[in-house]
């Protein structure tokens, strides 16, 4: 199973960030998650590109409702292109 993650690293409190770090670490060990499989929303202003979703079975979104909104709208935009 090939995973992709969309993460807002500044969302939530300190505990939320440590939970994301732990989940990312476990997914790396268990599912060979690579750094290229993770998109950090707050570190770039570039939009998600279709190539990010190549060979993707599962999308994990970590952040708040704005991060989920961003992910859904990005996928919707890419599907309609």
N, C-alpha and C positions, 0 to 999 in steps of 0.2 A: 504494500500500500504506500503510495507516494503522497506525502503531506506538504502543504504550503501554509505558512503563517503570515497573518497581517497583524502587526503589533503597533500599538501606540505606547511607547516606553515612558511617556510622561503622564499617562492616565492613572488615576487612582493615587493611593497613598504608598508609602514606603513598603508596606506589607504586600501590596498588590504587585509591585515590581519584583519583590523577591519570589513571589509565587510564579510569575511569568518566567523568571530565570530558572527556577526549579523545573517547571514544565518543559521549557525549551531543552534543558539539559537531559531530561528523561527521554524526550522524543528523539534527541540526537542519538542517544545510546540505543534505543529500541527500534527506531525507524529510519536511521541514517539521515536525519534531518541535516541539511547543509546550510551554511550561511546564505547561500544564493536562494534558498527556499523561504527566506524570511524577508518580509517587506516592512520597514519601520516607517510609519506614516509621518511622524513629526520630524524626521531627519532629512526629509526631502520634499520638494514641492512638485517633483515629477509625478505624473499619474502612473498608475499600474498599467503595464503593457500586456498584451495578449500572451506573449512568450512566457511571462511569469507563470501562467496557468498550464503550460505544456506539461503533459505527463502528470497531471494532478488528479488524485482521487478524493482528497479531503482538504477542505479549507478550514483553518482554525483562526478565529478572530479574538484577539486579546486587547481589551481596552474598554472604553465606555460606549454609550449609545452612538456617539459621533463616529467612533471607529467602525462600528457595525454598519452604520449608514454609509460611510465611505466605501466599505467593502462591497455592499450590495449595489450601490450605484455604479461602482467601477465595473463589476461583473455585468450589470445590465447594459452599460455603455459598450462594453466589449462584445457582447452577444449581438447587439443591434448594429454594430459596424459591419 
